[in-house]
Every structure is written in structure tokens, then in C-alpha cells.
Amino acid sequence: MNESVPWVIDNLLSEGEQMLVFGAPKVGKSQFALQMAMCLAMGEPFLNWQVTKRRRVLYLNFEMGKRIFMLRIARHFSRLLEQKNMRECAESGQEYVCDADPWHHLEDEVPPGGELREEVNGNIKDHLFFSSDFKSLHGDHVPGCADSPEKGKQPDPKSDAAAAQKLLVRHWQSVIEAIKPDLVIFDTLSKTHSINESDNSEIQQVLLRIRQICSIPLSANGESQSERHQPLARKYIAHVIVHHARKLPGESFKGGGGFNLDNIRGGSAIRAEADLICGIFSTSPKVTTTHEATNRVISIEARNLAPSEQRVNFEKFAFCHPRQRTPEKEESRNDEVIDFVRLAFVQSKMRGLAIATMEAKVSDGLIKSGREKEFTPRGLKDMLKSLANQTGSNFEIRVKRGAEEETAKFPHERDVGKILYWIKDGSAWLDQQPLKAAIDTHVPIAVRKGKKT
């Protein structure tokens, strides 16, 4: 790491830089920005990037409703606090013990209790500031401008709008000067203006005004600005702008195919003005915020950094690294799933189960054991197939043959061509209790011969 660079987030974003975060709808842009804000406010690592100390962040939220925004702040706080406690326990050689599930594991509709709210407010006080009140930086006239035309002169809409925008810039400069944040987040760019984003000259003016807003005057030996003849130089503050990807002709926003850093919506000035571009792309066939482990690719392009990509998971509200498992942990994980497979046969008193039935029963077992978050539906489906195909496995995937006497007596196997999970011939499971007893006590359902009506 270059220690001479005034990093706000180590090896990612430095003082004064403009960072553009963009992606398709529902890919998690706002959640990515809020997670970044909370990590800085709490002094916690943000994905692969270190935060060396707690930072002051101003989040201008124009996308999320107040209730959802506050719930997500509390959820990120709960998650970061859990990670911090786990890390401190690991560093001290102690086992991490939690009496109950942390609040962020609960459903979104459950509001945080009073004790948690007090803890959140106490921790983010003086470090996280947010507002949803922001008028247009360019485009429509902003009413209430103090610099109104002189009496007898006709109003000039362009002049009035320009004067109003100057007032708005000065207002937010005064807010920034009072808070003195290390980072300002604008979520989203489209809510700061009312112009055609493809007009390079106009959108560039919006981006330049954002740079103007994100600045505070440098002090000069204790002198106030009013005591000086020349205006003070200004210190520019790092800021993040959340933006959208453009939809290509013939493309949908489902999945990541066809999307890259060239797909920023609007004119080329948006990309040119940014010091750092962060694209968030989905690698799954369906972009959704409710999928528990939807894969994402974070692609970085910057003036002063080498291009990079990292694969992460987006789980409900937060981005995280894919879970790494040692061979020992992988074997233990496989054994646990195999135990649930065997239990599914026992509970059903059958030697064969339909694919969907087996997946549902194993999923139920994982939920009861509190391990369901380790498996996505697709991941569990693939894992069961892989275990069935392993050498020495006690069960297999079989296509039922209608005339086969052994399979015909089980109700799930009456349809010709039904695909089943089936206990293999010669498997030790067939001689083990309670599976043997369960199968032996199964009462066959009569199979109607002839064509089905």
C-alpha cells in the first residue's frame, strides 16, 4: 500500500476522488453504498478493503424510503457488530458464543427493539449523517430564489434557475463545512437533476457542481475567510455517486450477460468525469434482492489503480465474500446432507423418492438445524446430484421402469419415466435400522394396470 496516498478506503478511494457506482436495477447498488457508509462509520473492513479508522459519512438518500433506510442501517450495524465480535474472539483464541440469533438474521418486517435502537444511535452518532432533502442541481427552476429580478424587469427563467442552483451549492457547501465528512454519498445521480443525461455539456455541469458541493475551505493560520482579501483554497472530499446502467437494444436486465463498464447510462462525460468506476454485475440468471446467495462481480476501473474484479455474494441486504471451506469442512458438510437424505427415506418409509420430494425434505432438515443459510436452492440441488453420483454412495438417481416389480409398489414411482432418488441395490442402508424397519412396514398402494385415464 502506498502510505503517501490519503486513503479514505485503503487501496480504493482517496480524498477528493469521485467514485461512480453503477449497475442494473435490483443488483444492489444502494445496498453496496450503504454498506460502505456503515463500514466507514464503524471503522470496519469493507469487503477486501481496509478502513484504518472511523470516518464521518454524509449519505444523501433519494432512493429508499425512510423506514427501509433505517431498517438497513440497523441491519448493517447488527451484522458488523457480529463480525467484530467473532474477529476479536478469534484473535484472542476464544470461542464465539451467541445466546440468540443476531437481529439481522430476522425478517425485514421485524423492527429493532428499543435497546438495539439506542445502541445503533449511540454508535453512529457523529459518524453517519443522512438526508433525503435535495433539490435539482441542474434543469428545472428551483423556486424561492433570493436573487429575484429587479422591479420592472421581466423574469428570466434561465437566470433564476442559475441563481437558485448557486444558492443550493452554497447551502450544501455550508452543510459539508459544518459536518466535515470524509465521504459524501449521492444516491442516485438521476435525482440530483432533471436534464437529459445524454447531453454531455449539461451532465458534466451537474458532476462539477457535485464536486463543488463536496469541499470545505482550508484554514489559514486561524484567520477567518472574512479577514482575508482572497478566498481560501478548498479541500475536496471523496464522494460516491450511485448511478444506473443503460439497457442495451435486445437485452434484458436479467443476469450479467452483455453488461460491462461501457454500459453506464447517459453521456460519455459521466464516465470521463469519474476518478473511479465501480460496476456491479449479476452472474445469476435472475437479478433479485431476495435470493440468499446471488453471485455478483465487482469490477473496478480507476485513474490511479490497476483494473480489478472480485466475485462476491449478495445476501438479502449485504455483500460478502463467498464462504471458503477446507476439505475437512467440506466432508463434514457432505456427511450432514447425507444424514438428511437417509432420514428422508426413513420418514417416508420408501426406498425411492421423487427428486422434488427429496430436495424439500433435506431443505426442511437444514432449516431445523439452522444451516439453511449455507445452501441456496440451486446449490442444494446440485449437491444432492453430486453425492448421488459419487463412487460408494448409498443412493443413486434412477429412472423408474413401469414393469419393475420392486419400484411399482411405491406410490411416488407409479408413473413411467419418473426420476427418483433410489437406495442402491446392495446398500448397507437396507440392512440398517430404522430404515429397514421403515421400508418393511410400508403399506403398498395398489397400482392400477393398463392405461391411465
C-alpha positions in Angstrom: 0.0 0.0 0.0 1.2 3.5 -0.9 1.3 5.2 2.5 1.7 8.7 1.0 -1.8 8.5 -0.6 -4.5 10.0 1.7 -6.8 6.9 1.6 -10.4 7.1 2.8 -10.7 3.4 2.0 -7.3 1.7 1.7 -6.3 1.0 -1.9 -9.7 2.0 -3.3 -10.8 5.6 -2.7 -8.7 8.6 -1.6 -9.5 12.2 -0.6 -11.2 14.3 -3.2 -11.9 11.5 -5.6 -15.3 11.0 -7.3 -16.4 7.4 -7.4 -19.2 6.2 -9.7 -21.1 3.0 -8.6 -23.5 1.7 -11.3 -25.4 -1.4 -12.2 -28.7 -2.8 -13.4 -31.9 -2.5 -11.3 -32.1 -4.7 -8.2 -28.4 -5.6 -8.5 -27.7 -4.0 -5.1 -26.2 -0.5 -5.8 -27.8 1.3 -2.9 -27.1 -1.5 -0.5 -23.5 -1.5 -1.7 -23.2 2.2 -1.0 -24.9 2.0 2.4 -22.7 -0.9 3.4 -19.7 1.1 2.5 -21.1 4.0 4.6 -21.7 1.9 7.6 -18.2 0.2 7.4 -16.6 3.6 7.4 -18.7 5.0 10.2 -17.9 1.9 12.4 -14.2 1.6 11.2 -14.8 -1.9 9.9 -13.3 -3.6 6.7 -15.4 -3.2 3.6 -15.1 -6.4 1.6 -11.4 -6.7 0.5 -10.6 -3.1 1.5 -9.4 -2.0 4.9 -10.7 1.1 6.9 -7.9 2.2 9.2 -10.1 4.4 11.4 -13.7 5.5 11.9 -14.8 8.1 9.3 -17.6 10.6 9.1 -20.0 10.0 6.3 -22.9 12.0 4.8 -25.4 9.9 3.0 -27.9 11.8 0.7 -30.6 9.2 0.2 -33.1 9.8 -2.6 -34.0 6.1 -3.4 -35.0 4.3 -0.3 -38.0 5.2 1.9 -37.2 6.3 5.4 -38.4 3.1 7.1 -36.4 0.8 4.8 -33.4 3.1 5.1 -33.4 3.0 8.9 -34.0 -0.8 9.0 -31.0 -1.3 6.7 -28.8 0.9 8.9 -29.8 -1.2 11.9 -29.3 -4.4 10.0 -25.8 -3.4 8.8 -24.9 -2.4 12.4 -26.0 -5.8 13.8 -24.1 -7.6 11.1 -20.9 -5.6 11.5 -21.1 -5.9 15.3 -21.4 -9.7 15.0 -18.3 -9.8 12.6 -16.3 -7.6 15.0 -17.1 -9.9 18.0 -16.3 -13.0 16.0 -13.0 -11.5 14.8 -12.0 -10.4 18.4 -12.8 -13.8 19.7 -10.7 -15.5 17.0 -7.8 -13.1 17.7 -7.9 -13.9 21.4 -8.2 -17.7 20.9 -11.7 -17.8 22.4 -14.8 -19.5 21.0 -17.5 -17.1 19.8 -20.8 -17.8 21.6 -24.1 -16.0 20.9 -27.1 -16.7 23.1 -29.6 -15.9 20.3 -29.7 -15.1 16.6 -28.4 -11.6 16.0 -31.2 -9.2 14.9 -30.0 -9.0 11.3 -30.9 -12.7 10.8 -34.6 -12.0 11.4 -37.1 -10.9 8.8 -37.1 -7.4 7.4 -40.6 -6.7 8.8 -39.3 -7.1 12.4 -38.4 -3.6 13.7 -35.4 -3.3 16.0 -36.2 -3.1 19.7 -35.5 -0.1 21.9 -32.2 -1.4 23.2 -30.9 -2.1 19.8 -32.0 1.3 18.5 -30.2 3.0 21.4 -27.1 1.0 20.6 -27.2 1.9 16.9 -27.8 5.6 17.5 -25.1 5.7 20.1 -22.5 4.1 17.7 -23.3 6.1 14.6 -23.7 9.4 16.3 -21.1 11.9 15.0 -20.1 9.4 12.2 -23.1 8.8 10.0 -25.3 11.7 8.8 -28.1 11.4 6.3 -30.7 13.4 4.5 -33.3 13.0 1.7 -33.9 16.7 1.1 -32.1 17.7 -2.0 -33.2 20.0 -4.9 -32.2 19.8 -8.5 -28.6 20.9 -9.3 -29.5 21.5 -13.0 -32.6 21.6 -15.1 -35.9 22.9 -13.6 -36.0 26.2 -11.9 -35.8 26.0 -8.1 -38.4 28.3 -6.6 -37.8 30.6 -3.7 -34.6 32.1 -5.0 -33.5 35.2 -3.1 -31.8 36.7 -6.2 -35.1 37.7 -7.8 -35.3 40.1 -10.8 -35.3 43.8 -10.0 -38.6 45.6 -10.0 -39.9 46.4 -13.5 -37.7 43.7 -15.2 -39.2 40.6 -16.8 -38.3 37.3 -15.1 -35.6 35.3 -16.8 -36.1 31.6 -16.1 -32.6 30.7 -17.1 -31.1 33.4 -14.9 -33.4 32.5 -12.0 -32.5 28.8 -12.3 -28.8 29.5 -12.4 -29.1 31.8 -9.3 -31.1 29.1 -7.5 -28.6 26.5 -8.2 -25.8 28.7 -6.9 -27.7 29.1 -3.7 -28.2 25.4 -3.5 -24.5 24.8 -4.0 -23.7 27.3 -1.3 -26.2 25.8 1.1 -24.8 22.3 0.8 -21.2 23.6 1.0 -22.2 25.1 4.4 -23.7 21.8 5.4 -20.5 20.0 4.4 -18.4 22.6 6.2 -20.4 22.0 9.4 -20.2 18.2 9.3 -16.7 17.9 7.8 -17.3 14.4 6.4 -14.7 12.2 5.0 -17.1 10.8 2.4 -20.4 12.0 0.8 -22.7 9.6 -1.0 -25.3 10.7 -3.6 -27.9 8.0 -4.2 -28.8 8.4 -7.1 -27.4 10.8 -9.7 -30.8 10.9 -11.6 -32.4 12.5 -8.5 -30.0 15.5 -8.5 -31.1 16.9 -11.8 -33.9 17.0 -14.4 -32.0 17.1 -17.6 -31.2 14.7 -20.5 -28.2 12.6 -19.1 -27.0 12.0 -22.7 -26.3 15.7 -23.1 -22.6 15.8 -22.2 -22.3 19.5 -21.6 -25.3 19.6 -19.2 -24.5 16.4 -17.2 -20.9 17.5 -16.8 -22.1 20.7 -15.2 -24.1 18.6 -12.7 -21.0 16.5 -11.9 -18.9 19.6 -11.5 -21.4 21.1 -9.1 -21.3 17.9 -7.0 -17.5 18.4 -6.8 -18.1 22.0 -5.7 -20.5 20.9 -3.0 -18.0 18.3 -1.7 -15.5 20.8 -0.5 -14.6 22.8 2.6 -12.3 25.8 3.0 -8.8 25.2 4.2 -7.9 27.1 7.3 -5.1 29.7 7.1 -3.3 30.1 10.4 -6.6 30.7 12.3 -7.7 33.6 10.1 -11.4 33.6 9.1 -12.3 33.9 5.5 -13.9 37.3 6.1 -10.5 38.6 7.3 -8.8 37.7 4.1 -8.8 39.6 0.8 -8.5 36.4 -1.3 -10.9 33.4 -0.9 -9.4 30.5 0.8 -8.4 27.4 -1.1 -10.8 24.5 -0.7 -10.2 20.9 0.3 -12.2 18.4 -1.8 -13.9 15.5 -0.2 -14.2 12.0 -1.5 -17.7 11.3 -2.8 -19.7 8.4 -4.3 -22.4 8.8 -6.9 -24.8 5.9 -7.4 -26.0 5.6 -11.0 -27.8 3.2 -13.4 -26.7 1.0 -16.3 -28.2 1.6 -19.6 -30.3 -1.1 -21.2 -28.8 -2.3 -24.5 -31.1 -3.0 -27.5 -32.5 -6.5 -27.3 -31.1 -7.0 -23.8 -32.9 -7.5 -20.5 -31.5 -6.7 -17.1 -31.7 -10.4 -16.1 -28.3 -11.8 -15.5 -24.9 -10.1 -16.2 -24.6 -11.1 -19.8 -23.8 -8.1 -22.1 -23.1 -5.6 -19.3 -19.7 -4.1 -18.6 -18.1 -0.8 -17.7 -19.1 0.6 -21.1 -22.8 0.4 -20.1 -23.1 3.4 -17.9 -26.3 5.2 -18.7 -26.1 8.7 -20.2 -23.3 10.6 -21.9 -19.6 9.8 -22.0 -18.9 12.7 -19.7 -20.2 10.7 -16.8 -17.5 8.1 -17.2 -14.9 10.7 -18.1 -15.5 12.8 -15.0 -15.3 10.0 -12.5 -11.9 9.2 -11.0 -13.0 5.7 -10.1 -15.8 3.5 -11.6 -17.3 0.5 -9.8 -19.6 -1.7 -11.8 -21.8 -4.3 -10.0 -22.9 -7.2 -12.2 -25.0 -10.2 -11.5 -23.8 -13.6 -12.7 -27.1 -15.4 -12.0 -30.0 -15.9 -14.5 -32.3 -13.8 -12.3 -31.4 -10.5 -10.6 -33.2 -10.3 -7.3 -32.7 -8.8 -3.9 -34.3 -11.7 -2.1 -32.1 -14.5 -3.3 -29.9 -15.5 -0.4 -26.7 -16.0 -2.3 -26.9 -14.4 -5.7 -23.4 -14.1 -7.1 -22.1 -10.6 -8.1 -19.0 -9.4 -9.8 -17.5 -6.1 -8.6 -15.5 -4.6 -11.4 -13.1 -1.6 -10.7 -11.6 0.9 -13.1 -9.6 3.9 -11.8 -7.2 6.5 -12.8 -4.6 5.6 -10.2 -5.4 1.8 -9.7 -4.9 -1.2 -11.8 -8.2 -2.7 -13.1 -9.6 -5.4 -10.9 -12.5 -7.8 -10.4 -13.8 -9.7 -7.4 -16.6 -12.2 -7.1 -18.8 -11.7 -4.1 -22.2 -12.9 -2.9 -25.2 -10.5 -2.3 -27.2 -12.0 0.5 -30.5 -10.2 1.2 -29.0 -6.8 2.1 -25.2 -7.1 2.3 -22.3 -8.1 0.1 -19.9 -10.7 1.4 -17.1 -13.0 0.3 -18.0 -16.5 -0.9 -17.6 -18.9 2.0 -14.3 -20.8 1.9 -14.4 -24.4 3.1 -11.5 -26.6 3.9 -11.6 -30.3 2.7 -12.4 -31.3 6.2 -15.3 -28.9 6.5 -16.5 -29.9 3.0 -16.5 -33.6 4.0 -18.4 -32.8 7.2 -20.9 -30.7 5.2 -21.4 -33.6 2.8 -22.0 -36.1 5.7 -24.6 -33.8 7.2 -26.6 -33.7 3.9 -26.3 -37.5 3.5 -27.7 -37.9 7.0 -30.7 -35.8 6.0 -31.1 -37.9 2.8 -31.2 -41.1 4.8 -33.7 -39.6 7.2 -35.9 -38.6 4.3 -36.1 -42.3 3.3 -36.9 -43.3 6.9 -39.7 -40.7 7.3 -41.3 -41.7 4.0 -40.8 -45.4 4.6 -39.7 -45.7 1.0 -36.7 -46.8 -1.0 -37.4 -44.3 -3.7 -38.3 -40.6 -3.5 -39.1 -38.1 -6.3 -36.4 -35.5 -6.9 -38.5 -32.6 -5.6 -39.6 -34.5 -2.6 -36.1 -35.3 -1.6 -35.0 -31.7 -2.0 -37.9 -30.4 0.1 -37.2 -32.9 2.9 -33.5 -32.2 3.0 -34.2 -28.5 3.0 -36.5 -28.9 5.9 -33.8 -30.7 7.9 -31.3 -28.0 7.2 -33.8 -25.3 8.4 -34.4 -27.2 11.6 -30.7 -27.5 12.2 -30.1 -23.8 11.5 -27.9 -24.5 8.5 -30.2 -23.4 5.7 -28.2 -20.1 5.0 -25.3 -22.2 3.8 -27.3 -23.6 0.9 -29.0 -21.9 -1.9 -31.9 -23.9 -3.6 -29.7 -24.4 -6.7 -26.7 -25.3 -4.7 -28.6 -27.9 -2.7 -30.0 -29.4 -5.9 -26.5 -29.7 -7.5 -25.0 -31.1 -4.2 -27.6 -33.9 -4.0 -26.9 -34.9 -7.6 -23.2 -34.8 -6.9 -23.5 -37.0 -3.8 -25.7 -39.5 -5.7 -23.1 -39.9 -8.4 -20.1 -40.4 -6.1 -18.4 -43.8 -6.0 -19.6 -45.7 -2.9 -22.7 -43.7 -2.5 -25.7 -45.5 -0.9 -28.2 -43.8 -3.1 -28.5 -43.0 -6.8 -30.6 -41.3 -9.4 -32.9 -43.8 -11.2 -35.4 -43.6 -13.9 -38.3 -45.9 -12.8 -39.3 -48.6 -15.2 -43.1 -49.3 -15.1 -42.8 -53.0 -15.2 -40.1 -53.2 -12.5 -41.7 -55.1 -9.5 -39.6 -53.5 -6.8 -40.4 -49.9 -7.8 -44.0 -50.4 -8.7 -45.2 -50.8 -5.2 -44.3 -47.3 -4.1 -46.8 -44.5 -4.9 -44.1 -42.0 -5.9 -42.9 -44.4 -8.6 -46.1 -45.4 -10.5 -45.5 -43.1 -13.4 -43.4 -44.5 -16.2 -40.2 -42.5 -16.6 -40.3 -40.8 -13.1 -36.9 -39.7 -11.9 -36.1 -40.8 -8.4 -33.5 -40.8 -5.7 -33.3 -44.5 -5.0 -31.4 -46.6 -2.4 -28.9 -48.7 -4.4 -29.1 -52.5 -4.5 -26.7 -53.9 -2.0 -26.5 -50.7 0.0 -25.7 -51.1 3.7 -28.6 -48.8 4.4 -31.1 -51.6 3.5 -29.9 -53.7 6.5 -29.7 -50.8 9.0 -32.3 -49.8 11.5 -34.6 -47.8 11.5 -34.5 -47.6 7.7 -35.0 -51.4 7.2 -38.0 -51.4 9.6 -39.5 -48.3 7.9 -39.3 -49.9 4.5 -40.6 -53.3 5.7 -43.6 -51.7 7.4 -44.5 -49.7 4.3 -48.0 -50.5 3.0 -48.0 -50.6 -0.8 -50.7 -48.8 -2.7 -52.4 -50.8 -5.3 -51.2 -50.0 -8.8 -53.9 -49.8 -11.5 -52.9 -51.8 -14.5 -53.4 -50.7 -18.0 -53.6 -47.2 -19.5 -54.1 -44.3 -17.1 -57.3 -42.3 -17.7 
